[in-house]
Structures are given as C-alpha cells and as structure tokens.
Amino acid sequence: MDRGHSPYPVALRLIHWLTAGLIAVQLGLVGVNALIYEDAPVWSEALVQGHIWIGLIILSATLARVGLRLVYASPTLNCGNLALHERLASIMHYMMYGLIFAVTITGFLKLAWLGYQFELFGVVVLPELDLAPQAAITAQQIHTIAAYVLAALAAGHAIIALQHGRLLGISVLWKMKL
Amino acid sequence: MIELSSRYRQFATAFASATVLLAPVAIMVGYAGNGNTANGLSRVDRYGITLFAYATVRRSDGTYRRMLTTTDALAAARSNSVLPDGTRIFMESYYRPGEPSTVFHMMKQQGKWGYGSFTSNTDLNVRPQASCLSCHAGAATTDFVYTLPSLKAAASGKGASEFSCNRGGRAPCSRETYTSAPPR
C-alpha cells in the first residue's frame, strides 16, 4: 500500500510516543529506586509498583501496535532504491518489538515465579504461578540484559531518525509527527 | 627473704592494688560482653524481641549493616536448608554508629517471605513487596536469604561473620560479598 507522504495513523503515532515516553520513565524509575530504596523503602515499593504497571501498559500498547501494524503498512519514502536501509530499519524495529515483549514478559514472570501476586485495587489480575526460584533468576537476568539492549537500540533508533535527513538526505520524522 | 628495693616494692604494691580494684570492673565488663550471648553471638533486645547479631556487612564508606535473628531461627538453621515459618531476620542499616537509620525485616509465612521496614517507629508488619522480592531473587538458591550460610555457621557455633562490601552509599552489595569471607 502506497500511503505517499501521509504519516502513520494517529493511533499508531500516539502509541509510538506513549511507548517511547514510558520506556524512558521505566529506566528513570529503576535509576531513582537504586538511590532511594534504603532510605525510603515505602517510596521504593511505590516506584516498583509503578514500574510493574507501566510495564503492563507498555506490553498492552505494543500488542495493540503490532495489531495495528498488521492492518496499516509503513508509509513509503518515495525516494528511489533504499531497499538495504529499509531492511535494516525493519530488522531494528523487529528487534525492538521483540525486546519490548521480552523485557515486559520476563519482568512479570520473574515476580510471578517468586510467588508475587499481582493485584490491582484488591483484584488479582494475573494468575498465581508456582514458586520457581531458578526460573525467576533466569527471567531476571534476561529482563535486565534485554532492557539494556532495548535502551541502547531505542537510543540508536532515535539518533538515526533524527540524523536520517542529514545522512541520507531523506527525513523520516514526518512518519511519526504528532 | 628476698630483699626488694623500695622502688620495686612501690611498683608491686601499685600493681597489686590496681589489680584488686580493676578486677571486679573487668569481670563486670566481661559479663556484659559475654553473658548476653548465644553461640558467641551478641544479644540485642530490640523491637520487643530478643535477637542475636550473626553478621555484619561493612561498606567502603564506613557505613555498615548488621544482621540479626531470633533464637528459634538459629535453632532451625542448624539443621534445615530452608528456614521454617515464623523465622524473622532483621537488617539494620547504620549510616553512623549508634542507632540504625532504616531497619529492614523479613518473616516467613506459609512458606513465603513477607517484607517490611521502619525507621523510628517499630513496625513489625510484613507483606509481599515487589521491590524486596526483586532484590532477594538473587539469593533464591539460599532460601532468598543472602546471609543464610552465615546464619547456619553462626547457628553451629562458629560465631558472627563479617563481610566487606566494596560499594559505598546505598548501592546494593553483590551476592559475592556474602561469600567472599569465611565466618569469623
């Protein structure tokens, strides 16, 4: 489908910026928590609760985004042969989608395998799993590594998007402009 | 009879007097230090519970953490690799010597650890906390207690452990911290 220079549909653009913002918030929460957890454990727990629920929002938003992307194709650049660049861009996006799923799902699995029960306003929202400490450790390791790789890719993605016009003479920012 | 010089007699008299006078003080100090122990561990009556200090983690910036537990936990740790329900462990954070700044504690209930903390007002309530669970996941192989080997060593009469953490401030110490030194 050739969408010319029309940007992504509004829902996709909103989800993109929501996800980007929330990932930045998640990294910030982890950093702040490391500084305060010993002096202010109650606030630390509040931050971790925020981290959990923001993670759930990111997971839901990404599922919705993937669903929408199955319906809406990426706007084309109409600028000649950029097959290699587009392939690289696709690989990067697939990796980021995969990492978002990996980070969020392993985050939930880690706590669930440690016996944590996810409740929202007193209602259990995720099924309770049997204790599996070793699996929880593996999930934690994947969660941490995948989060760092995702942060690095997201930063790379932002830099490439911002520099695309200067490097290749073709701006791509209009695709996601709000 | 040996003839002693008057200078030597004066010294001997002073030494004997000092010994007689200081002996009761030494005995009292010794009693205070060693009388309140179990398995050579210092006894601390705090938070309405009798606790025994089984490990200290010293940080590079001079702050330290002291681990305490109950006699029941010590008895249970002697023979069990998994601590039973009712086990309480306290971690006192000292940013300066004297009173602890933050006290973290954990208690096992129905096979799972509940966590709590307080500063000035003692609050022994515990509940599952994601922040605590996340950190303690690293000690999953030792019943989620980083210092379980020290606790078991203390329970078997090897005394309290002392560890050195090369991280200052509030940064969590690595798991290796708790295995880097044998119990004292």
Contacts between the chains, C-beta under 8 A, distances in Angstrom:
chain1	res1	chain2	res2	distance
A	33	B	131	7.0
A	34	B	170	7.5
A	34	B	171	6.9
A	34	B	172	7.6
A	35	B	170	6.5
A	36	B	170	7.7
A	37	B	131	6.3
A	37	B	135	7.9
A	37	B	170	6.8
A	37	B	172	8.0
A	38	B	93	5.9
A	38	B	102	5.9
A	38	B	170	4.2
A	39	B	101	7.3
A	39	B	102	6.4
A	39	B	170	6.7
A	41	B	102	6.6
A	41	B	104	6.9
A	41	B	117	4.0
A	41	B	131	7.2
A	42	B	117	7.4
A	44	B	131	4.9
A	45	B	129	5.1
A	45	B	130	6.8
A	45	B	131	4.7
A	45	B	132	7.7
A	47	B	131	7.5
A	48	B	129	7.8
A	48	B	130	4.6
A	48	B	131	4.0
A	48	B	134	6.7
A	49	B	130	6.5
A	52	B	130	6.1
A	110	B	134	7.4
A	110	B	137	6.5
A	111	B	130	5.8
A	111	B	133	6.2
A	111	B	134	7.2
A	114	B	133	4.8
A	114	B	136	7.9
A	114	B	137	5.7
A	114	B	140	7.6
A	114	B	144	8.0
A	115	B	112	4.8
A	115	B	128	7.0
A	115	B	133	7.6
A	116	B	128	5.6
A	116	B	130	5.8
A	116	B	133	5.5
A	117	B	128	6.8
A	131	B	111	7.8
A	131	B	112	7.7
A	133	B	137	7.4
A	133	B	140	3.2
A	133	B	141	6.9
A	133	B	144	7.5
A	134	B	140	6.6
A	134	B	141	7.5
A	136	B	137	5.3
A	136	B	140	6.0
A	137	B	137	6.0
A	137	B	138	7.2
A	137	B	140	5.4
A	137	B	141	8.0
A	140	B	134	7.4
A	140	B	137	5.2
A	140	B	138	7.7
